[in-house]
């Protein structure tokens, strides 16, 4: 018998179908690229995508950051063959140093392509909410990852991907870097979430996922209001609520890597909009200046 609030586990034969009911895969036959590291979450992604009838290319990306990482591609190749997927191995170079996780993500994305699906779970979503909260993010950051074809198993728990792998006889790769306390996500995963659960006497993951859902709805409303706003016209901008002004500017100032301006940068631009400053500097050698009530974005090459 399960306790109050607990979900009875599905029988092994029904597990994949049960999980598929919570996934966001495209129509059967759709060609997709799946990022498969060999861990339990990505192997479960591969298995569920195959069960959903997709035409899959499984891509393993070796960052070369630890000994033996090249052997993990073989694990993914075997799994891909088992599930009728094509396989591709890629290698990227990520030098040790600051922002290692972020640089590794960017390198990985550069070879996967913009539409590759990943095996992020509900637990990853909860961690992302907390990471962004600690960074001082607003609704856009707390909205975290958007459920959909890029993150099709975002409603699946990490314990469920592990169970699916066990039931299918898959042996996931264990990445020791997932226990490295140098990384903020690992400390949130292994320390903060456990502490929050102990304090609240409940599992915080569903609550944090609910927060992400609500912030996503708020952000969608703000984005809709910002759609018709000219971000370069300061006279028009100041007629709108601060959140709408900020969203219009954030969209305009996305850099060539697809990154929006930081909160500090946005504050500097808003000072220009409000005539508290005539210009400000942004990352990437960019500059926002005001001339006759109109904002201009320029780079070093323009000056």
N, C-alpha and C positions, 0 to 999 in steps of 0.2 A: 504494500500500500504506500502511496506517495503522501508526503506531508502537504499541508495547506500551501497553496501557491506554487507547488512544484509540478512540473510537467512529466507525465509518465513517458518513459523512453519507448520509442517505436521498436518493434521486433526487428532483428537484423535484416530480414528480407525486405522490409518496408522502409528502411532508413533512407535510402537514396531518394525514393519517391516523396517521403515526408519532407526532406530537405529541399527537394526541387520545388515544392509548393511555396517555399519562401524565397526562391531565387528570382533574379531578373535577367534571364537569358533571352537573346533574340530568337526569332523563329527557327525551327529545325531547318538544317541545310545551309544556314548562314555561315559564311567563312569568317573565322575569328582568329586572332592571335592571343594566346594565353601565356602570361609570364609564369613560368614554373621553375621554382628554385630547387624543388625536391623536398621541401618541408611539408608538413601535414596539410596546411591550409591550401597550398598551391596544388598538391596532388589531389586533394578533395575537389578543388576547382576543376582540374582536368577530368576527373571521373564524372562529376556532375554535368560538365559541358558535353561530354560524350553521351551521357544518359539523355541529355536534352536534344540529341541529334544534330549537334553542330559540326561543321567541317573545321577542324582545329589544327592550327600550327602551334605546337608547344615550343616556347623559346626559353632556353636556359642562358642566363647571363653570368659569366664569371668575372668578378671584380678583381681577382688576384690578390685579395687582402689577407688570405690565410692559407697555410699549407693544406694541400689535399683538396682545395676547392675545385680543381679541374676534374676530379673523380666524380663529383656530384652530377656532372652533365650526363654521365653514363646511367645513373639512376633515373634521370628524367627521360633519357632516350628509351630505356626499357619500358617505362610506364606509358610513354607516348605510343610505342608499338602495340602494347597491350590494348590500349583504348582506341586504336585505329587513327591516331593523330599523326600528322607530319611533325618532324622535329628539326630544330635549328639551334646550334650552339653559337653563342657570341662571347667575345671577350672585350672588356673595356679596361682602361687604366685609370685608377683612382689613387692619387698619391696620398700618403698619410698627412694629417694636418687638421686644422680647424674645419668645422662644418662637414665632417666626413660623411655623416648620414645623408645630408642634403646633396652633396656632390655625387655620392654614389647613386642616389635616386635619379639625379639629372642625367648621369652617364647611362644608367639603365634605360631610362625613357628614350634616350637618343637612339638606341638600337631597337627598342621594342616598337617604337612608333606611337603616335598620340592616341590611338584607339585600342591599344592592347588591354585585355581584361586582366585584373589582378585578383588574388585570393584574400583580400582584406575581409575580415570578419567583424561581427558586432563588437568583439573585444578590442580590435584595432580601432574601431570607431570611437569607443569610449576613451581609449588612450589618447586619440587625436584631439578630442574635445578638451581633455585636461591639459595636454601640451599647449594648445592654443590659448586656453584660459590663463595659463602661467605666463604666456607671452603678452597678455593684455589685449587679446583679440576681441572684436565686436561680433555682431551677429554673423558676418560673413565667415569669420574664422571658427566660431562655435558651431556653425552649420556642418563643419567637417566635410566628410566625403558624401557625394550624392549617390544614393542607390540607383542602379541602372546597369547598362551593359558593360560599363567599364569596371564596376564593382558589383558583380552579380550575386555574390554570396554574403553581402553585407548584413543580412539578417540571420546568418548562421553563426553559432557560437564556436569558439575554438575547441571546446571539448567535443563538439559534434564532428568537426573535421577529423580530429584524432580518432574518434570512434569509427567513423566511416573508413578510414585507412586500415584500422585493425580488422574490420569486418571483411574488407576486400583483400586482405593479406599484403598490403603495401607497407614497406618499411621506409618511413620518411627519413630524410637527412636531418641530423641534429646540428644546428648552427650554433657554435659556442658563443658567437658574438651577441646572441640574444640574451645572454646572461651577463654581459659586460656592463658594469655599473658606470662606465664613462658616458654611456648614452642615456639621455633624459628619458626616452621611451621605456628603456629597460627598468629604470628605477620606479617609474610610474606603474609599470606592469607588475613588478615583483614586490614593491614596497607600498606605494601610495594607495593603489586599489585595494590591497589587503587591509590596510589601515582604515580606509573609508568603510569597507564592509564590516570591520570589527566595531567601529564606532556606531554605525547606523543599524547594525544587525540585519542587513539585507544586502543583496547583490546590487552593486551600484551600476553595473553595465547597462541593464535595460533603462535605468533612469537617465544615464548620460546619453544614450541613444535617443531617448525621448526629447531631451534638451536639444540635441542636434536637429531633430525633425522640426521642432518648434522654431528654432533659429532659422532654419532653411525657409520656412513659410514666411517669417518676418522679412528675411532678406529678399525673397521673391517679390513681396509687396513693395519694398523700397526700390528694388531694381525696376519694377514696372513704372513707378513714379519718376524715376530718373531717365527713362527711355526718351522722353521728349524734351530733355533739358540740354541746352547748348553749354558744354563745360567751359567754353572759352569766353563767354559773355558774362562778365562779373555783375552787371546790373541785373541780368536775369537770374543768375545763380543765387544772389542774396534774397530773392523773393521766395525761396524754397526753404523748407526745414533743414537744419544742419545735416541730418542723416541723408537726405536726398542730395544735397550739395556734395557731400563727401563721396557718395556713390558715383555721381556723374564724373567727378574728378578722378576717382579711382580707376574707372573704366578708361578714361582718356589717357591716363599716365602709366598704363601697363607697359613694361619695358620689352625689349626684343626677345627676352627669354620667357615672356608670358607672366612675369611677376608684377603684381600691383605695388604701388608705393607703400612704404612703411608708414606706421602711424605718425612718426616724427616728421617724415617728409610731407605727409598730407597736412599736418598742422602748419608747416611752413608755407605750403601753397595757399591754404585758407587765409593766412595772414596777408598774402598778396591780394587775394580776392577781396578782403575787407579793407584794403588800402592801409594796412598797418605796415606793409613793406612793399617795395617796388619790384623785387625779384628774389628768387631763392634758388639754391643749388639742389640737385637731385643726384642719386646714384647714376652710374653709367655716363658721367660727364655731361649730364643734361641740366638745363636751366629753364625755369619758368619765369617770365617777365610780363609786366602789364604795360600796355600802351593804349591810352585813350579808352580804358575800360575793357579792353580785349586782352586775353591771355595768349602768350606765345610760348611754345615749347621749342627749344633749340638745343643743339649739341655743340661741342667744341668746333666741329668742322663748319658749322653755320656762322661762326663769329669771326 
